[in-house]
Amino acid sequence: YPFSRTGQNLLNTITGLILDRQNYLMGFACYFINTDKNIITEYPFDVQYCSNCSGVPKNYQHSLALAYAVKEINENPQILPNFTLGFHIYDSYDNAQRTYQATMLLLSATERLVPNYICNIQNKVIAVIGGLDAEISLHVATFLDIFKIPQLIYGSAPIMNDKTPGLFFYQMVPPEELQHEGIISLLLHFNWTWTGILSMDNDQGEKFVETIVPLLFKNGVCVPFIHRFPKAIDFTRFEGMLQQVVKIYDVIMDNKANAVVYNGKSFAMGNLLWLQYIPNIEEVKSKPKGIVWIMTAQMEFSLIPVQRAWNLKIIDGTLSFTMHSTALPEFRSFAEKQNPFSTNQDTFIRQFWQEAFDCVFPDTTMSDVEENICNGKENLETLLGTLFQMDMTGHSYSVYNAVHAIAHALHALSFSRDTERSMVDRVGRKIRGQDLWKFHYFLRNVAFNNGAGEPVSFDQNGIVATGFDILNLIAFPNNSFLHMKVGNVDHSASPDKILTINDEMITWHTSRHINFLFNFQVIPISVCSKSCYPGSSKKKKEGEPFCCYDCISCPEGRVSTENDRNECSRCEDKFYPNKKHNFCVPKSISFLTYKEPLGVSLACLAHSFSLTTVLVLGAFIKHHDTPIVVANNRDLTYSLLITLLLCFLSALLFIGKPGKFTCLLRQTTFGVVFSVAVSSVLAKTITVVLAFMATKPGSRMRKWVGKKLTNCIIVSCSLIQAGICTLWLIFAPPFPDIDMFSVTEEIILQCNEGSVTMFCCVLGYMGFLALISFTTAFLARKLPDTFNEAKFITFSMLVFCSVWLSFVPAYLSSKGKYMVAVEIFSILTSSAGLLGCIFFPKCYIIVFRPDLNIREQLMRRKE
């Protein structure tokens, strides 16, 4: 199809882009030099090329890399000292028929095509470096598999199945699985969880989509759209295909996905360039925006000549995976020396020169139109990077390593003891066909350092052991570009560490003529929903992919400390969420201590009541001969006052840091002492009743009145409680414990009761004694006596029972140190009730009304 050299006719440009290729097949022959005669031969540069076909100028570097590697090996006396490497290059034209023809020409090793016949034994092909694209390599393998000749692939690997050949593939690029892992790691690194996929409409594109999409879903990345570029333009259906591309444009530009993974052939970048011109030729629904294109390693930043003036802004900021490469300064010098007027053996260079510099040689001018004449003074360094680069690209570096791998394997074969006789015969010194089997062994196990000093070797699957580089493409207004290495994918690292990338080195999309603007310092966003900040979690939207969600605040007791948490989590045991639920705060250690107001107040109260009890006891002892003391059973009174003193002091065991000893004493001491106190009150009540009944004439109750009965009541009732506490201490003793969960903000140091049942038994028995005392006192409250204690005991036991009945719900509803405070308060209140109700009326008479504390007054009142 004719098209203008200088015009920008879109149809012509698309035609050149889609239909024209330059895809090399490279075959190697091995020549033996008779060292006895000291013959030195130049390496042959045998090519077959279509001079009337337009191609991709940048691909010319692949043939230069091949020629440079062969030249480097042939000039190195340490490698193949008795051999000279030669090569043939054929163009596949990206066509199966022409590929088969080129492969047979390689195998024939002559300019004449004679199928299944080797015309030149000396120029026997021992290896083939396949084309850039997978289909080419697969077509070549159809013939190479028959002759057991290895093929070293420097482009994408073909899709293999049980019916396809390819037994002797050697892959000069890392495995697809590593690239997939690298893409996923890159997306997760920048949190691009809403990412589209664009691929070519071929088997490779279909395989890529089938493989990558499940991996993306597995790693939390959603794919809102998947589209495929048409294979080639069929002009009978051009309008329909254009509408298909318009649809792709609208979907990409209208979607929230600002990052798109683009997988295609080596020339696929050209397809992407003309996507930006769609709004100029068709009506579209969406406005253009900046896209971060993530390109796979099979693609190169190469264009055909008619695209040299096309704007590159659409691919500005692109991140591209590429085969790892290292600069070779000698190759740059080698490329600079290339000139169509001084290089005779290279028949590619004239076509390359015309396409790259947009000129024609005088002898190829086919019209009277004045053309730009090629004079050989053109400088390769002035070419745009999309047409040619002075430094090796990833694909060229793979070709370079492939040549060295063949040479080193052949070197190992030639010097092996096992194959020396079979390799060089006595007459012709040529490579026999059977040696190809052994050559595979040496090629699979080859390991060497190339000219850049980097190690090269194959794994057990025949795949080169290397990783990927990650390049950042920076486009300039003059249609030139710079690609900068910003990271790499390490094949030897663990899956979670394969990606290394420097965010600060990346230049993002900077177009000022589109609505979506990427700032140099801001990483582009490609998500379905905005991030859920710490303190909230994601809630999936019904009917939408899992990457689309709403944000909800964390519930009480839970926290999220990172963005986009699927659910809020609990803090560790020693931490609790802050009010915003966005980080965990260390819990404070809590126990009732003397250093806080509550602990000091209760301790002071306990000491005050203890002192009051001592004063009451002192008053009773001082006035022990007075009628009011004698009438109320002095010994029983002293016993009750001492017990109450111990009750007040037992409260102090509950204050302070819980320890093993204090935990054992707390509840047991409290239970036993209070049982003695309540038993003493019960004994007092029974003594009052028996004393009244004994005053009746002829009563038999007099023999029960006395110390024996009271002592028996106190001892027996107390021993039962002591027995319960002893069993408690033996089978399930209390122990120091830490409560992490009762109070959100505190770690509570407490005494674990060991057995809740035993604790309830202690309280229940004490309540039982109190109930009997209250009932007995209540029945005896109206007995005629001047100093009838039944009335005071009734009221005191009413206070006692009320306190401990209130204690149960208050204790169960409290947490932490407040549970301890409730029990201390109950101990002090109930003990104070007994002390006040029983003894304060008597103390009042002893201290303030001694005139009432005489026998005459007592007898007068009784009358």
SULPE-V868151 format. One line per field, one symbol per residue. ss: DSSP state (h for helix, s for strand, l for the rest). A space follows every 10 residues. Layout:
BEGIN
ss = ???
END
This chain:
BEGIN
ss = lllllllllh hhhhhhhhhl lllsssssss ssllllllll llllssssll llllllhhhh hhhhhhhhhh hhhhllllll llssssssss sllllhhhhh hhhhhhhhll llllllllll llllsssssl lllhhhhhhh hhhhhhhlls ssslllllll llllllllss sllllhhhhh hhhhhhhhhl lllsssssss llhhhhhhhh hhhhhhhhll lslllssssl llllhhhhhh hhhhhhhhhh hhhhllllss sssllllhhh hhhhhllhhh hlllllllll lsssslllll llllhhhlll llhhhlllss ssslllllhh hhhhhhllll llllllllhh hhhhhhhlls lhhhllllll llsllllllh hhllllllll lllhhhhhhh hhhhhhhhhh hhhhlllllh hhhlllllll llllhhhhhh hhhhllsssl llllssssll llsslllsss ssssslllll sssssssssl llllhhhlss slhhhlllll llllllllll llllllllll lllllsssss llllllllss ssslllllsl llllllllsl llllssslll lllssslsss llllllhhhh hhhhhhhhhh hhhhhhhhhh hhllllhhhh lllhhhhhhh hhhhhhhhhh hhhhlllllh hhhhhhhhhh hhhhhhhhhh hhhhhhhhhh hhhhlllllh hhhhllhhhh hhhhhhhhhh hhhhhhhhhh hlllsssssl lllllsssss sslllhhhhh hhhhhhhhhh hhhhhhhhhl llllllllhh hhhhhhhhhh hhhhhhhhhh hhhlllhhhh hhhhhhhhhh hhhhhhhhhh hhhhhhhhlh hhllhhhhhh hhl
END
